[in-house]
Amino acid sequence: MKLLCLFFLSIVILSCSNNNESVYVSDASDKYEIVQDSIFRTFNGNKEISSIIFSSVPQKVIVLATPLYSYIRALNVERNVVGMLSLERLSGIPTSIKSLGENNEIDLEKIIALSPDLIICNSFQLKSISRLKTKYQILVIDEYLENNPLRKASWISFFGALFHKKTESNNIYSKIKRNYTSFPSEHIKVVQLNNYGGKWYLPGCKSYISQVIRDAGGEVDCDSEKASSDVISEESAMVKLNKLDYLLFFDFAEDTSGLNIRLKPVLDLVKSNKLKVLYCNTIKTDFFNESILNPDVVLNGLNSLIKQGTDGKFFKLIILEN
């Protein structure tokens, strides 16, 4: 059989029993191959087969890592999902899929009642799930660590193997790759800066959002060569905000009402009277799903706004005054 895909991210495959004994825990140096219906891990040059053999399509899947639903929906296998976490973040979810809580509050009793044959989650959610006393097959996928839009999209091949939709998944990824084109730099500085709990967070230079900004033609203002965000001082935040061309802001509210309040910590640090914001509302748009399956649309829209000031499908220019 042909090699379907090769992953360099951390995947953990666990078989949870009463003692929560793991089959193995991977690290970032592992390589994964999906051959036929098996997952192989290559570690230090030795290949070993995983304990999960996908000889049949899982029929009762629980998805706790919400972004992973994008791959499931793209393959039209929603009927195989019985429960999800944070349903309110998504639209158009079939009524057959039950809510298992919001954010980090996972309802374990509902999981037990659904009797799933597979639970898909990320590493952060694993601790809560490990409290389950009944034996479950658990697949832990840290897809969120991907810092390249095309690599993130390539996970569709993994789910194609899982749900026996290999041809469909390969066709989807081939189209994504064919349409993806990065833009030359417009020498316009873009900062994606967040303020949570009184602390300022700046994405690393190798983060996913930094790669999106660069591929869209912007210059990223970042400090560390990391894929994660770093806490920076208020002084550093002030310097960056006063030198930027645009602030990239992802809003989780219903609309722009009260935007000045949500951006007040930023406005307070900006010396000029106006703040140019590249605004994206993630609630009213299908941004997260599209950024995975149609990253070219995201790049085109962001480039159009940076280069010509023209609003795109997900982004629009907002000028805020102190």
C-alpha positions in Angstrom: 0.0 0.0 0.0 1.1 3.5 -0.7 2.2 5.8 2.1 -0.7 8.1 2.7 0.9 10.8 4.9 3.8 11.6 7.1 3.4 13.6 10.3 6.1 15.3 12.4 3.9 16.5 15.2 3.2 15.1 18.5 0.4 12.5 18.5 -0.4 10.4 21.5 -2.3 7.2 21.2 -3.7 5.9 24.5 -5.7 2.9 25.6 -7.3 4.1 28.9 -8.2 1.4 31.4 -8.8 1.5 35.1 -5.1 2.2 35.8 -4.8 4.6 32.8 -1.8 2.8 31.5 -0.6 4.2 28.2 0.6 2.3 25.2 3.2 5.0 24.5 3.6 8.7 24.7 5.3 10.4 21.8 7.4 13.4 21.5 8.1 15.9 18.6 10.9 13.8 17.2 8.6 11.0 16.2 7.4 10.4 12.7 4.1 8.8 11.8 2.9 7.0 8.8 -0.6 5.7 8.0 -0.4 2.5 6.0 -3.6 0.7 5.2 -5.5 1.0 8.4 -2.6 1.1 10.9 -0.6 3.9 12.4 3.1 3.3 12.5 5.6 5.3 14.7 9.2 5.7 13.8 11.4 6.5 16.8 15.2 6.5 16.7 15.1 4.6 13.5 12.9 1.8 14.8 9.3 1.4 13.4 6.6 0.0 15.7 2.9 -0.6 15.1 0.4 1.2 17.3 -2.2 -0.6 19.3 -5.0 1.0 17.3 -5.9 -0.9 14.1 -8.6 0.9 12.2 -10.0 -2.2 10.6 -13.5 -0.7 10.7 -14.8 2.8 10.7 -15.5 4.1 14.2 -19.2 4.7 14.5 -19.6 6.6 17.8 -16.9 9.2 18.0 -16.6 12.0 20.6 -14.6 15.1 19.5 -13.4 17.3 22.4 -10.8 19.3 20.4 -13.4 21.4 18.5 -11.2 22.6 15.5 -10.8 18.9 14.5 -14.5 18.9 13.5 -13.5 20.8 10.3 -11.8 17.7 8.9 -14.8 15.5 9.9 -17.3 17.8 8.2 -15.1 18.1 5.1 -15.3 14.3 4.7 -19.1 14.2 5.4 -18.7 11.8 8.3 -20.7 13.9 10.8 -23.0 10.9 11.3 -20.1 9.1 13.0 -19.8 11.8 15.7 -22.1 11.4 18.7 -20.8 14.1 21.1 -18.7 17.3 21.1 -17.3 19.9 23.4 -18.0 23.6 22.9 -20.8 23.2 20.3 -21.6 26.9 20.6 -18.4 27.7 18.8 -19.7 26.0 15.6 -22.7 26.4 13.4 -24.8 23.9 11.4 -24.1 21.0 13.8 -26.5 18.0 13.4 -29.0 17.6 16.3 -27.7 14.0 16.7 -24.4 15.4 18.1 -24.8 16.0 21.8 -23.2 18.7 23.8 -20.5 17.6 26.3 -19.9 20.9 27.9 -18.2 24.2 27.1 -14.6 25.3 27.2 -12.7 23.1 29.7 -15.8 21.8 31.6 -16.1 18.3 30.2 -19.2 16.4 31.3 -17.8 12.9 31.9 -21.3 11.4 32.7 -22.5 12.3 29.3 -19.5 10.7 27.7 -20.2 7.5 29.6 -23.9 7.6 28.6 -22.9 7.9 24.9 -20.7 4.7 25.1 -18.2 6.0 22.4 -15.9 3.7 20.5 -13.4 6.5 20.1 -12.6 9.8 21.9 -10.5 12.4 20.1 -9.0 15.2 22.2 -5.8 17.2 22.7 -3.2 16.9 25.4 -4.7 19.6 27.5 -8.0 17.7 27.7 -6.4 14.3 28.4 -6.1 14.8 32.2 -9.9 15.3 32.5 -10.6 12.3 30.3 -8.2 10.1 32.2 -10.5 10.2 35.2 -12.9 8.0 33.3 -13.0 4.6 34.9 -14.4 2.7 32.0 -12.1 1.4 29.3 -12.1 3.7 26.2 -10.0 4.1 23.1 -8.6 7.6 23.1 -6.7 9.4 20.3 -4.9 12.5 21.4 -4.0 14.8 18.6 -2.1 18.1 19.0 -2.9 19.5 15.6 -3.1 23.0 17.1 0.7 23.0 17.3 1.0 23.2 13.5 2.6 26.5 12.5 2.2 26.1 8.7 -1.2 26.4 7.0 -0.5 23.7 4.5 0.8 21.3 7.2 -2.4 22.0 9.2 -4.5 21.2 6.1 -2.6 18.0 5.5 -4.3 16.4 8.6 -7.3 15.8 6.4 -5.3 12.7 5.1 -5.1 11.4 8.7 -8.9 11.6 9.1 -9.3 10.1 5.7 -7.5 7.0 6.9 -9.4 7.0 10.2 -12.9 7.1 8.5 -11.8 5.1 5.4 -12.2 8.1 3.1 -8.7 8.1 1.7 -9.5 9.0 -1.9 -11.7 11.9 -0.7 -9.2 13.2 1.7 -6.3 13.1 -0.8 -8.4 15.0 -3.3 -9.3 17.7 -0.8 -5.7 18.2 0.2 -4.5 18.3 -3.4 -7.0 21.1 -4.1 -5.9 23.0 -1.0 -2.2 22.7 -2.0 -2.9 23.7 -5.6 -4.8 26.9 -4.6 -2.3 28.0 -1.9 0.0 30.9 -3.0 2.0 33.1 -0.7 2.4 36.8 -1.5 5.6 38.9 -1.6 6.2 41.2 1.3 4.4 44.6 1.2 6.8 45.8 3.9 3.8 46.6 6.1 4.2 45.8 9.8 1.4 43.8 11.4 1.2 43.0 15.1 -1.1 40.3 16.6 -1.1 41.3 20.3 -3.5 40.1 23.0 -4.2 41.2 26.5 -5.5 38.5 28.9 -5.8 38.9 32.6 -3.6 42.0 32.5 -0.8 40.3 30.7 0.4 40.9 27.1 0.9 38.0 24.8 2.8 38.2 21.5 2.8 35.2 19.1 6.3 33.7 18.4 7.9 34.2 15.0 7.2 30.5 14.1 3.6 30.5 15.2 0.7 29.7 12.9 -0.7 33.3 12.8 2.8 34.7 12.1 3.1 32.4 9.1 -0.3 33.5 7.9 0.7 37.2 8.1 3.9 36.6 6.2 2.3 34.5 3.5 -0.3 37.3 3.1 2.5 39.8 2.4 2.8 41.4 5.8 5.8 41.8 8.0 5.5 40.2 11.4 6.6 42.0 14.6 7.7 39.2 16.9 10.5 38.5 19.3 11.1 34.8 19.8 11.7 32.0 17.4 8.8 30.0 19.0 5.6 28.5 17.8 3.9 29.6 21.0 3.1 33.0 22.4 5.3 34.8 25.0 4.3 37.1 27.8 5.8 40.6 27.1 6.0 43.7 29.3 3.7 46.6 29.0 6.7 48.7 27.9 7.4 46.2 25.0 3.8 46.2 24.0 3.8 50.0 23.9 6.8 50.1 21.6 5.3 47.6 19.2 1.8 49.3 19.2 3.3 52.7 18.4 5.4 51.3 15.5 2.8 49.1 13.8 1.0 49.7 10.6 -1.9 47.4 11.6 -3.1 45.5 14.6 -4.6 42.2 13.7 -7.5 41.5 16.1 -9.6 38.4 16.3 -12.9 39.1 18.0 -15.0 36.5 19.8 -18.0 38.8 20.4 -21.3 38.8 18.4 -20.5 42.1 16.7 -18.4 45.3 16.9 -20.5 46.8 19.7 -18.2 47.6 22.6 -15.1 47.0 20.6 -13.5 50.1 22.1 -13.9 48.6 25.5 -12.4 45.3 24.5 -9.5 47.1 22.9 -9.1 49.6 25.7 -5.9 48.2 27.0 -4.5 48.6 23.5 -5.8 52.0 23.0 -4.4 53.2 26.3 -0.9 52.3 25.0 -1.3 54.0 21.6 0.1 57.5 21.6 -1.5 58.5 18.3 -5.2 59.3 18.1 -6.1 56.5 15.7 -5.5 52.8 15.7 -5.8 50.8 12.5 -7.2 47.4 13.2 -7.4 44.4 10.8 -10.6 43.1 12.3 -11.8 39.5 12.1 -15.0 38.3 13.8 -14.7 34.6 14.4 -18.2 34.2 15.7 -20.1 35.7 12.7 -17.8 34.1 10.1 -16.6 30.6 9.4 -13.0 31.7 9.8 -11.5 28.7 11.7 -13.0 26.1 9.4 -12.0 28.1 6.3 -8.5 28.8 7.6 -8.0 25.0 7.7 -9.7 23.9 4.5 -9.4 27.1 2.4 -6.4 29.0 3.6 -6.0 30.6 0.2 -9.2 32.6 0.9 -7.8 33.8 4.2 -4.5 34.9 2.6 -6.2 36.6 -0.4 -8.5 38.6 1.9 -5.7 39.6 4.2 -3.4 40.6 1.4 -6.1 42.6 -0.3 -6.6 44.5 2.9 -2.9 45.1 3.5 -2.2 46.1 -0.1 -5.3 47.9 -1.2 -7.3 48.6 1.9 -10.1 46.5 0.5 -12.2 44.4 2.9 -12.1 40.7 2.4 -14.3 37.8 3.4 -13.0 37.6 6.9 -11.2 40.8 7.5 -12.1 44.5 7.4 -10.4 47.7 8.3 -11.5 49.5 11.4 -10.1 52.8 12.6 -10.5 53.4 16.4 -9.9 56.6 18.2 -8.9 57.2 21.8 
